[in-house]
Structures are given as C-alpha cells and as structure tokens.
Amino acid sequence: MRTINIGLIGFGTVGVGLVKVLKSNASLIKERLKGELQIKAIADKDIVSPRSVEVDKRILTTDVEALLDDSEIDIIVELIGGDEPAKTYILEAIKKGKHVVTANKALLAEQGEEIFEAARRGGVDVYFEGSVGGGMPIIKILKEGLVANRIQCILGIINGTANYVLSRMSQEGSSFQEALSEAKRLGYAEADPAMDIEGIDSAHKLTILAPIGFGTRVRLSDLYVEGIAEITDRDIQYAREFGYSIKLLAIAKEVGDEEIEVRVHPTLLPQDHLLSSVSGIFNACYLRGDCIGEVLIYGQGAGQMPTASAVAADVVDLARNLLSRSPGRVPAISYWPSVKRIRPMEESQSKYYFRFSVVDQPRVLAEISGILGQNDISIASVIQKERRELDIVPIVMMTHEAKEMAVRLALKKIDELPVVKAKTMLIRVESMI
C-alpha cells in the first residue's frame, strides 16, 4: 500500500485542524483511499508554542525551502494565508512538480489565473475547496456534481460574520453595532471586521465560484461590492412587513447567452425562500441548473474543523489522482469556453426597496413619486410611518423592476430635495428565484 507524503506550510488554526482530521480518521481514510497519508513535514514561523494536537517534533521546521525541496513530498498544503509569501511558495511547489492544496481565498481571487496557468503548464493540480464555504463542498459540486448542467444562477450567503450580524438584528431587534459587538465577543468577528461587513470577503469567494459555474474569467475588479454597515433595525422591520428578509448575498447569474452579472450587496429575499432561513454563522449556496433545477448547499462556513475537513478532502482527492496516475483529471477551473461580458452594475435591473427620511408635510410623497415616475420607476407599495423626532418621518417603498442607472439618477435628484433630510437607503430585491 503506497504512502502519499504531505508537506504542510502553516501550523495555525486550520493547519492544526487538518492534522487532527488526518490523525483521528486515519484508518477510515486509509480504507477509503486504499493508500496511506503521512504528514512528512510541517513548516511554520513558530514551532515552539503548544498546539491542541500532538505531532512528532522531528517533522517541525522553520525552513519552508527545505520542505519544498524534499523530493519525497507529493502534496504541499498552504495554510498561511495572505498574498506573500504564500504565492511564492505555491508557485515554487508547482515548479518542483508538487500538487497543491490551499484555502487562500484572497490570493486565488486576486492572482488565481497565474497560479492555475502555472499548474496547467507544470502538469500538476491545485485544489482549493476550503477557500469558499468552509466545510460546504460547493466547489466540488459545481465542478463535478453539476458538470452536466448549464448553471443559471448562484446566490450565496458565504460570510458567516455578516450573516450572524443580520440574523441578530432580525431575531433580537439589535442595532447593527450591538450585533457586531456580540459577534466580536463570541469570536465570530475579527477585531477589524471590515473585510466581512464591507462584503470584500464574499467578493473574494464569488470571484472563485463564478468562473467555475459559468466558464468565463471573472476578476475581482468586475464585481460590484456593497456591505451591510448602513442597514438598520428599521430596515429589517420594514422588509419583514413587506414579506422579505435581508441577507448579504453574493450573486452570479446569466443574463441571456452572452452576459453574466456578478455582485455582492445586501439583498431582500422573500421570507419563504430557502436562503431566508439560513441564520447565524452558517453559510449556504442556492444554485439553479437547467437540468437539476434548484439545489441548496448548507453548512458551517468557517471555523477550524469545517475548513480542515474541506482541506483534508482535497488532499484525499489528490492522493487518489496520484495513486491512479491521473493528475489533471478535474481542471482547477473546469473550462474556459468563452469570455462572456460582465454586465456593468448600472445596466442591471431589479426591484428596489427605498427608505426616505423626509419632513412631515403635505405633497412630499407626490414630489418623490413624480421624480421616480420621470425615470420610469414604478411604485409597487408604500409604507408611511408615524411622525418621529423633529417632524422627520420615514417613507418606505417597494418598486417594480427598474434599471439601476435610472434609480441612481432618480435618487440623486430626490436626495437634493429640501424636504429630504438623509441619504436614501436603497436595497435591491433578488428576483432570480
């Protein structure tokens, strides 16, 4: 029975989790693989601090180059994160003919094309299931399980911090800051949570998913990205009155045969939609394929063991390829049949939620409605609430489908009106359901 040797770069949270998985389930993996996995070396800057798993100290090193040069190592697992030196290590591993597993979403989103092309030229594989959705196997499902489908849309709740904050606001009536503080206290949010609440983390992940689903190159700069910091508990309440919940969604969908849309922003979803019930730190992806119809993948989107589970699955897949002498069996990005046009955000169309903060006086609603009408924006329903402090009242509207550019022009004019006392809150409604 052949042994597949692994070199692990990065012995932090996920690295420790990977060792735990491979140790605790060693016999199970051996039986399923018909081969044996062995961690031959672990490289980290700190090999002194205690970890929650025991390893033979002889396999610990601070010398990454020695690990990369070891001819007996078949698979390199990169779990240090960030841009450099992770990119250099991955490219060196590829150059030396070693297969690679990584969970580095930011690196793949920004420089994945270079890495995948180097792997293609070098005849090695790069697997990256752990980069999106933690233990939720969305990448494998898109690349293999749904390979016979034309994917029509991907809607993803793929950031647990943002989902936790919005869930607390919805379930407890918390303010945004209260919910975020709770997320930090529980360890669900970083001390600086900007990447999560501004939608950047979700954008990185969508940049990885969209090319797999739609077979076209998508770069981070192609995405429209908006975070959740402006969402208030009032917006959560008003959305509920209209029959919607608010989620931070990563959206990729076909528009005709030659275009796709890729965007990340707060979104109103009908309360009976599958994604509306996804709460707390959980992740989910809703897919629609022309053959399969609707599919929902749900699971823990982050954390030591869910992510380690995904990384371990990639290691096993690569080991199978090696044992069967079939590297390249599943390309990193399934295919590049064409370069579809990425539709600019201003050309997109959807329904909209507006919340205006206006002076409580006659004809305000008529004035706002007139500007909307001039821009071909049709009102579906309105809620006008009771008088508030300083005679400022909210007017909340839902529109029929309208063009994004028309909405931007209309709101610019409306926000300039003397009777409007704050920037209008806009939230898009997802209709691809």
N, C-alpha and C positions, 0 to 999 in steps of 0.2 A: 504494500500500500504506500503510494507516494506521499511525501510530505511537501506542502506548499509553505514556503517561508515568507514571513511578513516583516517589513520594517515600518515601525510607527514613528512618525515625526509629530510630536506634540503630546504631552502626557498631562493635559489638563482635564477638565470635566468630562468631555466626550471621549478623550483618549482613555481615561480611567474606565469609563463605561464600556468601551469596546473590549478592554481586557477582561472586565467582569463577564461580559456576554460570552466571549470565546472560552473563558475558563469554566464558567458554570454550565454551559451547554456543549462542552467539548465532545462528549460521547454522542450526543444527539446529532451534532453537525458532522462528526466523523461517519456516522451511519448513513446520513443522507447524502453526503458528499462522496462517499467511498474513497476518501482520502483524508489526510490529516493536516490541520492548520497549526502552524507554530509561529509564535512571535519571536523572531530571532534577535531583534534589536529594537530598543526604544530610545529615541533622541529627544532631549528637552534641555532648555537652559538651566532648569532646576531639577536635579536628580537626587536632592538631599531631603527635601520636605516630605513628610509622610503622606501617603495616599490611602484611600479606603480600600485598596486591593493590594495584595502582596505579589511581588514579582522577584525573580532571581536578580539580585543586584548586578550580576555579571553582564546582563543584557542592557543595562542602562548606560547611556553615553551622552556627552555634550557635543560630540563630534558628528554632525549631520553628514559631512562629506564621507566619513568612513562608512557610515550606514549606506549611503548611495553607491559607494564603490564596492560594496560586498556582493560578489558575483553569485552568492547562494540565495540572495533575497529575490523573490519573484514579484512581490507586490509591495508598493510603497503606499502607506496611508498617511495623508497630510491632514492634520487636525490642529494646526496652529492659527489658522485664520489670517485675515488681513491680506494686503497686496504682496509686499515683500517682507521677508524672503520667501514666502510661500510659492510665488510664481517661479522664482529661480529654482527652487527645489523640485517642483513638479516638472519643469522643462528639463532639468538635469536627469531626473529619473527616466523620463521618456527617451532622452538621448542615449541612456545606458540600456535601453531595451526593457525597462521595467514597467509593469502595468500600475495604474494609479487609481486610488480611491480618495475622494476629497468630499468635504461637506462645506466648502468655502464658497458660499453663495455670492458674496460681493465680488470676489475675484472672477468667478465664472461669468457673472453678469457683465462685468466691465471688460474682461480680456479672455473670455471663453473661446472665441473664434481662433485666437492664436494657439491656445492650448490644444484644442481639438484638431486643428490642422497639423500641429506637430505630432500628435498621436497618430493621425492617419498616415503621415509620411513615415513614421517610425514603426508602423505595424503593431502598435500596442493599443490597449484600451484605457479609457478614462471613464470611471463610473462615479456618480455623484448624487445618488438617491437622498442622502442625508442633507443636501443643500436646500431642499424645499419640503416643508411639511413634517419635519421630524420623522416619526415612525409611520406616517401616512404614505403608502407606496405609490404616489401619484405619477412619478416619472416612469416607473416600470409599467404601470397601467397604460399610459399614453404611448410608450414606445413599443410595447409588446401586446398587452391585452386588448387594446383598441386599434391595433395597426391596420385592420381591415376597414376601419371607419373613416369617413370624412368628418373631422371634428368641426362642429358648427359654433360651439362657444365653450369657454372655460370661465367660470365665475368662482373666485376663490376667497375664502377667509383664511389668509395664510400668515397672519401675525397675531400671536396669542395675546400680547400685551394690549394692543388696540382693541381686540375683541373682548378682553376682560374689562377694560375701562367702559366700553359701550354697554356691556352686559350689566355692570354695576349701576350705571346711570339709568338703565331701563328697569331693572328689577328693584332697586333700592331708592330710586329718585335722587341719587347722589349727583353733585355737580361734577364737572369734568375734573377739576383739581382734587376734589375729595376722592374720586375713583382712582385717579392716577397715584395719589399718595398711598392709598391702600394697596395698589399694585406694587409699589416700591417696597412697602413694609413687608409684603408677603414674598418678595423676591421675584415677582413676575415681570418687573420693570427694572431697567438699569438705572443707575444714579442719574445718567443723562439719557433719557428715553427718546431723544429726538428722532433717531432712525426709525423707531417703531411708530410713534404717534404722527410723524410727518409723512408716513407712507413710503419711506425710502426702502425699508426692509422688504415690504411687499413688492415694490417695484423691482428690486433685485431678483426676487423669486419669479415674478411674472416674466422677466426677461429670459429666464431659463426655460420656463414652461412653454411660452408662446411658440418659439421655433420648433419644439418637439411636436406640439399639437397641430401647427399649421404649415410646417415645412418651408418656412421662409425666415430669412435673417431678421432679427429684431434686436436693436441696440437700446441701451438704457435711455439714450437721448431721444428715442422715438416715443417714449411714454409721457402722457400727461399724468402728473402726480399731485395729489392734494391730500392733506392729512385731516385729523379729526379734532384738532385743538379748538376750532371755532364752534363745535357742536355743543349746544346747551341742553340742560334737562328739559327746558320748554320745547325744544325741537323734538326730543324723544316723545314727549307727551302729545304734541300736535300730530306727529307722524302716526302715533297709535290711534288717535281719533279718526284719522283717515284710513286706518286699517293696514298700516305699514310698520315695519321696524327699520332701524338704521344700522347698517353694517359698513365697515371699511372693506370694500371689495376690490380685488384685482380682477380686471375684466379683459378678456381677449375674445374676439368674435369675428366671424366672417361678415363682410358686407359685400354681397354679390360674389362674383367669382374671382375678382382681381384685387380686392382690398381686404384688410383686416383693421380692426380698432384694438388698441392696447392702452389701457388706462387704469389708474388706481385713484379712488376717491371715495368719500362717504356716499352711500347709496341707500335709497329707500327700496325695500323689498316687501312684497305682500306678506302679511303675517302667517299665511298658510304655506309659504314657500319653504322647501326643505332647509334652506340655509338660515332662515329666520330663527330656527330653534337651536342653532349652534351657539352655545354660550360659554362664558368663562375663557379659559386659556386654550380651549380646543380649536383645532383647525378643520376645515372641510373644503373640498372642491366639488363643484357641481359641473358635470360635463354633459354635453349633448352631442351625440354622433348620429349620422344619417341612418345607420343600421341598428344600433343598440338603443337609441332614444336617450332617456335620461339616466345618469349614473351619479351617485353621491358617494364620495370617499371621505371618511370622517375619522379623526383620531387625534392623539396628542401631537401638537405641532412643534414642540421644543422639549428641552429637558435632557438630562444625561442619558437615561436608558432608552427612551424612544428614538433619539438621534443615533445612539450607539447601535440600536437594533437595525436601523437603515444602513449604517456603515458596514456592519457585520454581514448583512445580506449581500451588499456589493462585493465584499471580499469573497464570500462563498460563490457568487456568480462568476467572478474572475477565476477562482480556483477551478471551477467546473470547465471553463474555457481552456485553461491550461492542461487539465487532465485529459480533455478530449481533443487537444491540439486544434482548437477552433477559435483563436483570437480574432477579434473583429466581427464576431457573429452578429452582434447588435451594435451598429454605429452609435457614437456618442449623441449626435443629433440625427435622428432617424434618416432624414433625407433633406436635400435642398432642391426640390424640383423647379422652383422658380423664385423670383424675388417679387412678392406681392407688394403693392403700395400700402404703406401705413397711413391710414386716413388721419389727417390733422384733426386735432380736437375741435377746432372751430367749425369743421364740416360735419361733426357728428349730430345726431338727432336723438332726443329722448323727451320724456315727460319731466316736469320740474316741480319741486317744492320751493316756494318763496316764503320768507318771513320778513315783512316790512315793519319797521318801528316808526310810527307816524304820530303827528299831532292829532289830538281828538277834536276834529272839527268837520263840518259838512263838506261833501264833494271830494274828499281825499281819495276814497275808493274809486270814484269816477275818473279822477285825474290819472291815477295809476293804471286803471283799466284801459284808458284811452291810449296811453303810451304803449302798453302791451299790444293792443289791437293794431296800432300803426306798424308794428313789427311782426304781424301775423302770428301772434302768440294768443292762443285761445284758452280761456279760463274754464277749468272743469268744475272746481268747487272752491268755496271761500269760508274761512272761519274768521270772525272779527270778535276779539275778546273785549272784556270789560275795561273800563278806564284804569290806568295804572298811575304810578307816581309821576308828578309833573305833567299830567294830562297826556302822557305818551302811551299809545296802545299798539299792540301787535295786530297786523292783518296777515293772515296765513292763507296761501293759495296753493292749489294744485292745478297744473296746466295740462292740456292735451299735448301731444308730441309737437316739439318745436325745434328749430335749428339753433345750435349753440351760439353761432355768431349773432343771430337775431336777439337771443336772450342777453348776450353781453352788451349789445348796443342799447337795448331797452333798459336794462338795469343801470347803465351808466347815466342815462337821462333821468331815471326815477331817483337815483341817489343824489342827484343835483337839485331836486325839488326842495324848497324851503321847509315843506311840511315833513320831510323825511329826516329823521334825526340820528340814524345809524346806518352803516352799510348793510344792504340787504343780504340776508342769509339765503344761499342757494344750495339745494341738494338735488342731485339727479335721481331719477327713478329708473330702475332697470326693467326693461320690458322683454328682454330675451329670456323668457322663462316658459 
